[in-house]
Amino acid sequence: MDRKMANRKLIRLSQLKNKLPTENLEEIDWVTFGVIVKKVTPQSANNGRTFSIWRLNDLRDLNACVSLFLFGEVHKEHWKTDQGTV
């Protein structure tokens, strides 16, 4: 893990909202970790394609969740991932 995190900045999901206005995250090599705390049943978009929505949390602040939308190949590959997975 130390090798993979070398020269990267860890930003906790619960900190993300506060970091967006103060840091230019597009210019930083950063990572975050989250636990799938809720999965919405896959839905169909107006164009007929199916997508998933996951609610992620870092277990520090259970009120600070991030919604992750999965489309296309990412949805096809990961929609069966279990709730509780990191």
Buried (B, 14 or more C-beta within 10 A) or exposed (E): EEEEEEEEEEBBBBBBEEBEEEEEEEEEEBEBEBBBBEBEEEEEEEEEEBBBBBBBBBEEEEEBBBEBEBEEEEBEEBBEEEEEEE
